[in-house]
Amino acid sequence: MKMKIAITGKGGVGKTTFTAILSRLYASDGYRVLAVDADPDANLALALGFPEEMMEKMAPIAEMKNLVTERTNSIPGSFGKMFKMNPKVDDIPDRYCTEYKNVKLLTMGTVDTGGSGCICPENVLLKRLTSHLILRNKDVVIMDMEAGIEHLGRGTAQGVDALIVVVEPGARSLQTYEKVKKLGRDIGITKTLVVGNKIRDEKDEEYILSKVDKDKCLGFIRYSQDIVDSDRSGMSPFDYCKETVEEVKKVKSKLLSL
């Protein structure tokens, strides 16, 4: 099975926790899983349970200056100069992924454009790599994205099986959902789904369902102190929060049925 899932949402809603548990679930089912940390506030490795000594050796693709220079034929710091717009990326996942608990992790990193705009060698490489992961890679690919879909282009979006917006029962979080849904529609994503997180009671569920397309809601994940405790302990919620894992299992089952 090839499944390409992009997960987004307002900062702090728990999308990284959801991404980590979903990735570990697919891996425990025997699938080849590639988790992609495409959030500038990169902490998916911690949520997946990677040991500290492994995390210390990881480097985001955007910060690998020699790689960016080699693949784009660019000169570091040479804004405005010509460089390759179609760099080779097909070998990057295998060469630069780090694997733990049967989940391969690739950290994309972010680009500090400093007013130079988005047409820079680093961004070109990241977008080309994102396109390859979604359109060519044979693994289950689960992308933890920033609060938007900036890494996706119009052509790339056609390969996304599901764009999942993690929301919490609050107006700002639901506003982000509406923005993402519109952006996704603009580039051809037809399946924008919702997962409600940090749910305390039925009123929270009802509030979310009153603001989203009900048939697009994959389910709810209740607020759990275990999630907080797992983060403080530096443990993956997959290994620490049994009830939450069961709730994500139900979300995964509904996702496969759509």
C-alpha positions as protocol buffer text, in pm:
chain_id: "A"
residue {
  index: 1
  type: MET
  ca { x: 0 y: 0 z: 0 }
}
residue {
  index: 2
  type: LYS
  ca { x: 116 y: 349 z: -88 }
}
residue {
  index: 3
  type: MET
  ca { x: -38 y: 620 z: 129 }
}
residue {
  index: 4
  type: LYS
  ca { x: 61 y: 987 z: 129 }
}
residue {
  index: 5
  type: ILE
  ca { x: -75 y: 1190 z: 419 }
}
residue {
  index: 6
  type: ALA
  ca { x: -8 y: 1556 z: 497 }
}
residue {
  index: 7
  type: ILE
  ca { x: -95 y: 1669 z: 851 }
}
residue {
  index: 8
  type: THR
  ca { x: -132 y: 2033 z: 946 }
}
residue {
  index: 9
  type: GLY
  ca { x: -301 y: 2261 z: 1198 }
}
residue {
  index: 10
  type: LYS
  ca { x: -248 y: 2566 z: 1414 }
}
residue {
  index: 11
  type: GLY
  ca { x: 56 y: 2556 z: 1637 }
}
residue {
  index: 12
  type: GLY
  ca { x: -3 y: 2376 z: 1965 }
}
residue {
  index: 13
  type: VAL
  ca { x: -302 y: 2167 z: 1860 }
}
residue {
  index: 14
  type: GLY
  ca { x: -110 y: 1839 z: 1886 }
}
residue {
  index: 15
  type: LYS
  ca { x: -48 y: 1757 z: 1521 }
}
residue {
  index: 16
  type: THR
  ca { x: 306 y: 1632 z: 1590 }
}
residue {
  index: 17
  type: THR
  ca { x: 179 y: 1395 z: 1858 }
}
residue {
  index: 18
  type: PHE
  ca { x: -87 y: 1268 z: 1617 }
}
residue {
  index: 19
  type: THR
  ca { x: 170 y: 1233 z: 1336 }
}
residue {
  index: 20
  type: ALA
  ca { x: 403 y: 1033 z: 1561 }
}
residue {
  index: 21
  type: ILE
  ca { x: 136 y: 791 z: 1683 }
}
residue {
  index: 22
  type: LEU
  ca { x: -5 y: 741 z: 1331 }
}
residue {
  index: 23
  type: SER
  ca { x: 345 y: 673 z: 1195 }
}
residue {
  index: 24
  type: ARG
  ca { x: 420 y: 418 z: 1467 }
}
residue {
  index: 25
  type: LEU
  ca { x: 83 y: 249 z: 1408 }
}
residue {
  index: 26
  type: TYR
  ca { x: 152 y: 200 z: 1037 }
}
residue {
  index: 27
  type: ALA
  ca { x: 500 y: 72 z: 1119 }
}
residue {
  index: 28
  type: SER
  ca { x: 362 y: -175 z: 1374 }
}
residue {
  index: 29
  type: ASP
  ca { x: 130 y: -305 z: 1099 }
}
residue {
  index: 30
  type: GLY
  ca { x: 437 y: -391 z: 893 }
}
residue {
  index: 31
  type: TYR
  ca { x: 434 y: -102 z: 647 }
}
residue {
  index: 32
  type: ARG
  ca { x: 745 y: 85 z: 533 }
}
residue {
  index: 33
  type: VAL
  ca { x: 691 y: 426 z: 690 }
}
residue {
  index: 34
  type: LEU
  ca { x: 867 y: 751 z: 611 }
}
residue {
  index: 35
  type: ALA
  ca { x: 781 y: 1030 z: 855 }
}
residue {
  index: 36
  type: VAL
  ca { x: 871 y: 1376 z: 731 }
}
residue {
  index: 37
  type: ASP
  ca { x: 918 y: 1667 z: 969 }
}
residue {
  index: 38
  type: ALA
  ca { x: 831 y: 1968 z: 755 }
}
residue {
  index: 39
  type: ASP
  ca { x: 752 y: 2199 z: 1047 }
}
residue {
  index: 40
  type: PRO
  ca { x: 1004 y: 2477 z: 1122 }
}
residue {
  index: 41
  type: ASP
  ca { x: 961 y: 2392 z: 1492 }
}
residue {
  index: 42
  type: ALA
  ca { x: 1097 y: 2044 z: 1430 }
}
residue {
  index: 43
  type: ASN
  ca { x: 1032 y: 1801 z: 1716 }
}
residue {
  index: 44
  type: LEU
  ca { x: 884 y: 1497 z: 1545 }
}
residue {
  index: 45
  type: ALA
  ca { x: 1193 y: 1289 z: 1634 }
}
residue {
  index: 46
  type: LEU
  ca { x: 1122 y: 1340 z: 2003 }
}
residue {
  index: 47
  type: ALA
  ca { x: 755 y: 1248 z: 1962 }
}
residue {
  index: 48
  type: LEU
  ca { x: 856 y: 933 z: 1773 }
}
residue {
  index: 49
  type: GLY
  ca { x: 1079 y: 831 z: 2064 }
}
residue {
  index: 50
  type: PHE
  ca { x: 1418 y: 870 z: 1898 }
}
residue {
  index: 51
  type: PRO
  ca { x: 1701 y: 843 z: 2154 }
}
residue {
  index: 52
  type: GLU
  ca { x: 1883 y: 1166 z: 2230 }
}
residue {
  index: 53
  type: GLU
  ca { x: 2212 y: 1042 z: 2086 }
}
residue {
  index: 54
  type: MET
  ca { x: 2041 y: 977 z: 1751 }
}
residue {
  index: 55
  type: MET
  ca { x: 1869 y: 1317 z: 1748 }
}
residue {
  index: 56
  type: GLU
  ca { x: 2199 y: 1495 z: 1810 }
}
residue {
  index: 57
  type: LYS
  ca { x: 2333 y: 1356 z: 1482 }
}
residue {
  index: 58
  type: MET
  ca { x: 2034 y: 1462 z: 1271 }
}
residue {
  index: 59
  type: ALA
  ca { x: 2058 y: 1763 z: 1044 }
}
residue {
  index: 60
  type: PRO
  ca { x: 1773 y: 1926 z: 851 }
}
residue {
  index: 61
  type: ILE
  ca { x: 1806 y: 1905 z: 474 }
}
residue {
  index: 62
  type: ALA
  ca { x: 1774 y: 2285 z: 440 }
}
residue {
  index: 63
  type: GLU
  ca { x: 2082 y: 2331 z: 660 }
}
residue {
  index: 64
  type: MET
  ca { x: 2303 y: 2094 z: 459 }
}
residue {
  index: 65
  type: LYS
  ca { x: 2476 y: 2371 z: 266 }
}
residue {
  index: 66
  type: ASN
  ca { x: 2708 y: 2138 z: 74 }
}
residue {
  index: 67
  type: LEU
  ca { x: 2412 y: 1925 z: -36 }
}
residue {
  index: 68
  type: VAL
  ca { x: 2210 y: 2230 z: -143 }
}
residue {
  index: 69
  type: THR
  ca { x: 2506 y: 2367 z: -334 }
}
residue {
  index: 70
  type: GLU
  ca { x: 2583 y: 2036 z: -503 }
}
residue {
  index: 71
  type: ARG
  ca { x: 2226 y: 1961 z: -610 }
}
residue {
  index: 72
  type: THR
  ca { x: 2129 y: 2309 z: -727 }
}
residue {
  index: 73
  type: ASN
  ca { x: 2467 y: 2417 z: -868 }
}
residue {
  index: 74
  type: SER
  ca { x: 2436 y: 2729 z: -657 }
}
residue {
  index: 75
  type: ILE
  ca { x: 2689 y: 2941 z: -472 }
}
residue {
  index: 76
  type: PRO
  ca { x: 2615 y: 2991 z: -100 }
}
residue {
  index: 77
  type: GLY
  ca { x: 2488 y: 3342 z: -27 }
}
residue {
  index: 78
  type: SER
  ca { x: 2460 y: 3433 z: -394 }
}
residue {
  index: 79
  type: PHE
  ca { x: 2102 y: 3559 z: -407 }
}
residue {
  index: 80
  type: GLY
  ca { x: 1992 y: 3656 z: -756 }
}
residue {
  index: 81
  type: LYS
  ca { x: 2231 y: 3419 z: -933 }
}
residue {
  index: 82
  type: MET
  ca { x: 2118 y: 3135 z: -1156 }
}
residue {
  index: 83
  type: PHE
  ca { x: 2084 y: 2784 z: -1015 }
}
residue {
  index: 84
  type: LYS
  ca { x: 1927 y: 2454 z: -1110 }
}
residue {
  index: 85
  type: MET
  ca { x: 1548 y: 2449 z: -1063 }
}
residue {
  index: 86
  type: ASN
  ca { x: 1514 y: 2073 z: -1107 }
}
residue {
  index: 87
  type: PRO
  ca { x: 1774 y: 1925 z: -868 }
}
residue {
  index: 88
  type: LYS
  ca { x: 1832 y: 1552 z: -821 }
}
residue {
  index: 89
  type: VAL
  ca { x: 1656 y: 1436 z: -502 }
}
residue {
  index: 90
  type: ASP
  ca { x: 1563 y: 1069 z: -551 }
}
residue {
  index: 91
  type: ASP
  ca { x: 1855 y: 941 z: -342 }
}
residue {
  index: 92
  type: ILE
  ca { x: 1808 y: 1183 z: -51 }
}
residue {
  index: 93
  type: PRO
  ca { x: 1549 y: 980 z: 148 }
}
residue {
  index: 94
  type: ASP
  ca { x: 1769 y: 669 z: 164 }
}
residue {
  index: 95
  type: ARG
  ca { x: 2091 y: 861 z: 227 }
}
residue {
  index: 96
  type: TYR
  ca { x: 1971 y: 1106 z: 491 }
}
residue {
  index: 97
  type: CYS
  ca { x: 1689 y: 932 z: 677 }
}
residue {
  index: 98
  type: THR
  ca { x: 1737 y: 808 z: 1031 }
}
residue {
  index: 99
  type: GLU
  ca { x: 1542 y: 496 z: 1132 }
}
residue {
  index: 100
  type: TYR
  ca { x: 1406 y: 395 z: 1472 }
}
residue {
  index: 101
  type: LYS
  ca { x: 1127 y: 151 z: 1565 }
}
residue {
  index: 102
  type: ASN
  ca { x: 1075 y: 78 z: 1193 }
}
residue {
  index: 103
  type: VAL
  ca { x: 999 y: 444 z: 1116 }
}
residue {
  index: 104
  type: LYS
  ca { x: 1235 y: 635 z: 889 }
}
residue {
  index: 105
  type: LEU
  ca { x: 1254 y: 1007 z: 966 }
}
residue {
  index: 106
  type: LEU
  ca { x: 1357 y: 1287 z: 734 }
}
residue {
  index: 107
  type: THR
  ca { x: 1379 y: 1642 z: 871 }
}
residue {
  index: 108
  type: MET
  ca { x: 1327 y: 1907 z: 605 }
}
residue {
  index: 109
  type: GLY
  ca { x: 1414 y: 2223 z: 798 }
}
residue {
  index: 110
  type: THR
  ca { x: 1318 y: 2577 z: 709 }
}
residue {
  index: 111
  type: VAL
  ca { x: 1465 y: 2862 z: 511 }
}
residue {
  index: 112
  type: ASP
  ca { x: 1542 y: 3206 z: 652 }
}
residue {
  index: 113
  type: THR
  ca { x: 1498 y: 3406 z: 336 }
}
residue {
  index: 114
  type: GLY
  ca { x: 1579 y: 3741 z: 502 }
}
residue {
  index: 115
  type: GLY
  ca { x: 1358 y: 3935 z: 262 }
}
residue {
  index: 116
  type: SER
  ca { x: 1495 y: 3761 z: -45 }
}
residue {
  index: 117
  type: GLY
  ca { x: 1167 y: 3587 z: -123 }
}
residue {
  index: 118
  type: CYS
  ca { x: 1107 y: 3216 z: -163 }
}
residue {
  index: 119
  type: ILE
  ca { x: 1295 y: 3153 z: -489 }
}
residue {
  index: 120
  type: CYS
  ca { x: 1620 y: 3037 z: -334 }
}
residue {
  index: 121
  type: PRO
  ca { x: 1823 y: 2715 z: -373 }
}
residue {
  index: 122
  type: GLU
  ca { x: 1717 y: 2577 z: -33 }
}
residue {
  index: 123
  type: ASN
  ca { x: 1346 y: 2621 z: -100 }
}
residue {
  index: 124
  type: VAL
  ca { x: 1375 y: 2480 z: -451 }
}
residue {
  index: 125
  type: LEU
  ca { x: 1543 y: 2168 z: -311 }
}
residue {
  index: 126
  type: LEU
  ca { x: 1281 y: 2127 z: -35 }
}
residue {
  index: 127
  type: LYS
  ca { x: 986 y: 2162 z: -272 }
}
residue {
  index: 128
  type: ARG
  ca { x: 1142 y: 1927 z: -525 }
}
residue {
  index: 129
  type: LEU
  ca { x: 1207 y: 1675 z: -247 }
}
residue {
  index: 130
  type: THR
  ca { x: 849 y: 1707 z: -119 }
}
residue {
  index: 131
  type: SER
  ca { x: 719 y: 1640 z: -469 }
}
residue {
  index: 132
  type: HIS
  ca { x: 938 y: 1331 z: -499 }
}
residue {
  index: 133
  type: LEU
  ca { x: 828 y: 1193 z: -162 }
}
residue {
  index: 134
  type: ILE
  ca { x: 461 y: 1226 z: -250 }
}
residue {
  index: 135
  type: LEU
  ca { x: 463 y: 1133 z: -617 }
}
residue {
  index: 136
  type: ARG
  ca { x: 748 y: 878 z: -642 }
}
residue {
  index: 137
  type: ASN
  ca { x: 829 y: 729 z: -303 }
}
residue {
  index: 138
  type: LYS
  ca { x: 685 y: 381 z: -244 }
}
residue {
  index: 139
  type: ASP
  ca { x: 659 y: 406 z: 135 }
}
residue {
  index: 140
  type: VAL
  ca { x: 371 y: 522 z: 348 }
}
residue {
  index: 141
  type: VAL
  ca { x: 466 y: 890 z: 376 }
}
residue {
  index: 142
  type: ILE
  ca { x: 329 y: 1096 z: 666 }
}
residue {
  index: 143
  type: MET
  ca { x: 424 y: 1464 z: 668 }
}
residue {
  index: 144
  type: ASP
  ca { x: 409 y: 1681 z: 979 }
}
residue {
  index: 145
  type: MET
  ca { x: 366 y: 2026 z: 825 }
}
residue {
  index: 146
  type: GLU
  ca { x: 356 y: 2380 z: 953 }
}
residue {
  index: 147
  type: ALA
  ca { x: 24 y: 2562 z: 998 }
}
residue {
  index: 148
  type: GLY
  ca { x: -45 y: 2564 z: 626 }
}
residue {
  index: 149
  type: ILE
  ca { x: 51 y: 2378 z: 310 }
}
residue {
  index: 150
  type: GLU
  ca { x: 346 y: 2586 z: 189 }
}
residue {
  index: 151
  type: HIS
  ca { x: 553 y: 2278 z: 105 }
}
residue {
  index: 152
  type: LEU
  ca { x: 289 y: 2157 z: -140 }
}
residue {
  index: 153
  type: GLY
  ca { x: 261 y: 2279 z: -498 }
}
residue {
  index: 154
  type: ARG
  ca { x: -22 y: 2239 z: -744 }
}
residue {
  index: 155
  type: GLY
  ca { x: 130 y: 1933 z: -911 }
}
residue {
  index: 156
  type: THR
  ca { x: 240 y: 1775 z: -585 }
}
residue {
  index: 157
  type: ALA
  ca { x: -105 y: 1809 z: -430 }
}
residue {
  index: 158
  type: GLN
  ca { x: -248 y: 1563 z: -681 }
}
residue {
  index: 159
  type: GLY
  ca { x: -51 y: 1286 z: -512 }
}
residue {
  index: 160
  type: VAL
  ca { x: -176 y: 1355 z: -159 }
}
residue {
  index: 161
  type: ASP
  ca { x: -425 y: 1090 z: -49 }
}
residue {
  index: 162
  type: ALA
  ca { x: -541 y: 1294 z: 249 }
}
residue {
  index: 163
  type: LEU
  ca { x: -478 y: 1636 z: 398 }
}
residue {
  index: 164
  type: ILE
  ca { x: -561 y: 1610 z: 768 }
}
residue {
  index: 165
  type: VAL
  ca { x: -612 y: 1921 z: 977 }
}
residue {
  index: 166
  type: VAL
  ca { x: -578 y: 1863 z: 1351 }
}
residue {
  index: 167
  type: VAL
  ca { x: -803 y: 2103 z: 1540 }
}
residue {
  index: 168
  type: GLU
  ca { x: -889 y: 2177 z: 1900 }
}
residue {
  index: 169
  type: PRO
  ca { x: -1223 y: 2314 z: 2022 }
}
residue {
  index: 170
  type: GLY
  ca { x: -1138 y: 2681 z: 1974 }
}
residue {
  index: 171
  type: ALA
  ca { x: -1221 y: 2955 z: 1723 }
}
residue {
  index: 172
  type: ARG
  ca { x: -862 y: 3020 z: 1611 }
}
residue {
  index: 173
  type: SER
  ca { x: -797 y: 2653 z: 1547 }
}
residue {
  index: 174
  type: LEU
  ca { x: -1113 y: 2620 z: 1338 }
}
residue {
  index: 175
  type: GLN
  ca { x: -1020 y: 2936 z: 1149 }
}
residue {
  index: 176
  type: THR
  ca { x: -693 y: 2769 z: 1052 }
}
residue {
  index: 177
  type: TYR
  ca { x: -894 y: 2470 z: 924 }
}
residue {
  index: 178
  type: GLU
  ca { x: -1099 y: 2697 z: 697 }
}
residue {
  index: 179
  type: LYS
  ca { x: -786 y: 2862 z: 558 }
}
residue {
  index: 180
  type: VAL
  ca { x: -614 y: 2529 z: 495 }
}
residue {
  index: 181
  type: LYS
  ca { x: -923 y: 2386 z: 329 }
}
residue {
  index: 182
  type: LYS
  ca { x: -940 y: 2682 z: 91 }
}
residue {
  index: 183
  type: LEU
  ca { x: -567 y: 2667 z: 12 }
}
residue {
  index: 184
  type: GLY
  ca { x: -595 y: 2294 z: -50 }
}
residue {
  index: 185
  type: ARG
  ca { x: -892 y: 2340 z: -280 }
}
residue {
  index: 186
  type: ASP
  ca { x: -702 y: 2606 z: -474 }
}
residue {
  index: 187
  type: ILE
  ca { x: -424 y: 2360 z: -561 }
}
residue {
  index: 188
  type: GLY
  ca { x: -646 y: 2060 z: -626 }
}
residue {
  index: 189
  type: ILE
  ca { x: -670 y: 1875 z: -293 }
}
residue {
  index: 190
  type: THR
  ca { x: -1021 y: 1738 z: -269 }
}
residue {
  index: 191
  type: LYS
  ca { x: -992 y: 1538 z: 54 }
}
residue {
  index: 192
  type: THR
  ca { x: -935 y: 1771 z: 349 }
}
residue {
  index: 193
  type: LEU
  ca { x: -1018 y: 1585 z: 669 }
}
residue {
  index: 194
  type: VAL
  ca { x: -1039 y: 1679 z: 1035 }
}
residue {
  index: 195
  type: VAL
  ca { x: -927 y: 1523 z: 1363 }
}
residue {
  index: 196
  type: GLY
  ca { x: -1047 y: 1685 z: 1683 }
}
residue {
  index: 197
  type: ASN
  ca { x: -785 y: 1684 z: 1959 }
}
residue {
  index: 198
  type: LYS
  ca { x: -774 y: 1782 z: 2328 }
}
residue {
  index: 199
  type: ILE
  ca { x: -1141 y: 1695 z: 2368 }
}
residue {
  index: 200
  type: ARG
  ca { x: -1277 y: 1726 z: 2724 }
}
residue {
  index: 201
  type: ASP
  ca { x: -1648 y: 1650 z: 2682 }
}
residue {
  index: 202
  type: GLU
  ca { x: -1938 y: 1621 z: 2437 }
}
residue {
  index: 203
  type: LYS
  ca { x: -1968 y: 1999 z: 2415 }
}
residue {
  index: 204
  type: ASP
  ca { x: -1619 y: 2013 z: 2265 }
}
residue {
  index: 205
  type: GLU
  ca { x: -1716 y: 1751 z: 2007 }
}
residue {
  index: 206
  type: GLU
  ca { x: -2039 y: 1932 z: 1923 }
}
residue {
  index: 207
  type: TYR
  ca { x: -1856 y: 2262 z: 1882 }
}
residue {
  index: 208
  type: ILE
  ca { x: -1612 y: 2114 z: 1631 }
}
residue {
  index: 209
  type: LEU
  ca { x: -1886 y: 1933 z: 1440 }
}
residue {
  index: 210
  type: SER
  ca { x: -2079 y: 2260 z: 1413 }
}
residue {
  index: 211
  type: LYS
  ca { x: -1782 y: 2420 z: 1237 }
}
residue {
  index: 212
  type: VAL
  ca { x: -1657 y: 2147 z: 1001 }
}
residue {
  index: 213
  type: ASP
  ca { x: -1796 y: 1914 z: 737 }
}
residue {
  index: 214
  type: LYS
  ca { x: -1927 y: 1630 z: 954 }
}
residue {
  index: 215
  type: ASP
  ca { x: -1860 y: 1362 z: 694 }
}
residue {
  index: 216
  type: LYS
  ca { x: -1496 y: 1476 z: 682 }
}
residue {
  index: 217
  type: CYS
  ca { x: -1435 y: 1434 z: 1055 }
}
residue {
  index: 218
  type: LEU
  ca { x: -1223 y: 1127 z: 1124 }
}
residue {
  index: 219
  type: GLY
  ca { x: -1281 y: 1128 z: 1497 }
}
residue {
  index: 220
  type: PHE
  ca { x: -1176 y: 1274 z: 1829 }
}
residue {
  index: 221
  type: ILE
  ca { x: -883 y: 1238 z: 2065 }
}
residue {
  index: 222
  type: ARG
  ca { x: -947 y: 1321 z: 2428 }
}
residue {
  index: 223
  type: TYR
  ca { x: -726 y: 1547 z: 2636 }
}
residue {
  index: 224
  type: SER
  ca { x: -481 y: 1325 z: 2823 }
}
residue {
  index: 225
  type: GLN
  ca { x: -245 y: 1405 z: 3106 }
}
residue {
  index: 226
  type: ASP
  ca { x: -45 y: 1105 z: 2987 }
}
residue {
  index: 227
  type: ILE
  ca { x: 46 y: 1302 z: 2673 }
}
residue {
  index: 228
  type: VAL
  ca { x: 184 y: 1583 z: 2886 }
}
residue {
  index: 229
  type: ASP
  ca { x: 371 y: 1339 z: 3106 }
}
residue {
  index: 230
  type: SER
  ca { x: 521 y: 1154 z: 2809 }
}
residue {
  index: 231
  type: ASP
  ca { x: 654 y: 1482 z: 2671 }
}
residue {
  index: 232
  type: ARG
  ca { x: 811 y: 1576 z: 3002 }
}
residue {
  index: 233
  type: SER
  ca { x: 969 y: 1232 z: 3024 }
}
residue {
  index: 234
  type: GLY
  ca { x: 1105 y: 1249 z: 2670 }
}
residue {
  index: 235
  type: MET
  ca { x: 905 y: 940 z: 2572 }
}
residue {
  index: 236
  type: SER
  ca { x: 698 y: 875 z: 2263 }
}
residue {
  index: 237
  type: PRO
  ca { x: 324 y: 894 z: 2333 }
}
residue {
  index: 238
  type: PHE
  ca { x: 294 y: 571 z: 2136 }
}
residue {
  index: 239
  type: ASP
  ca { x: 481 y: 390 z: 2413 }
}
residue {
  index: 240
  type: TYR
  ca { x: 320 y: 577 z: 2702 }
}
residue {
  index: 241
  type: CYS
  ca { x: -43 y: 666 z: 2623 }
}
residue {
  index: 242
  type: LYS
  ca { x: -245 y: 352 z: 2553 }
}
residue {
  index: 243
  type: GLU
  ca { x: -586 y: 520 z: 2546 }
}
residue {
  index: 244
  type: THR
  ca { x: -470 y: 785 z: 2300 }
}
residue {
  index: 245
  type: VAL
  ca { x: -314 y: 520 z: 2077 }
}
residue {
  index: 246
  type: GLU
  ca { x: -648 y: 336 z: 2066 }
}
residue {
  index: 247
  type: GLU
  ca { x: -824 y: 659 z: 1966 }
}
residue {
  index: 248
  type: VAL
  ca { x: -575 y: 717 z: 1685 }
}
residue {
  index: 249
  type: LYS
  ca { x: -630 y: 357 z: 1572 }
}
residue {
  index: 250
  type: LYS
  ca { x: -998 y: 439 z: 1522 }
}
residue {
  index: 251
  type: VAL
  ca { x: -905 y: 748 z: 1323 }
}
residue {
  index: 252
  type: LYS
  ca { x: -671 y: 538 z: 1108 }
}
residue {
  index: 253
  type: SER
  ca { x: -945 y: 283 z: 1040 }
}
residue {
  index: 254
  type: LYS
  ca { x: -1188 y: 552 z: 929 }
}
residue {
  index: 255
  type: LEU
  ca { x: -921 y: 709 z: 711 }
}
residue {
  index: 256
  type: LEU
  ca { x: -871 y: 382 z: 526 }
}
residue {
  index: 257
  type: SER
  ca { x: -1247 y: 348 z: 470 }
}
residue {
  index: 258
  type: LEU
  ca { x: -1285 y: 686 z: 299 }
}
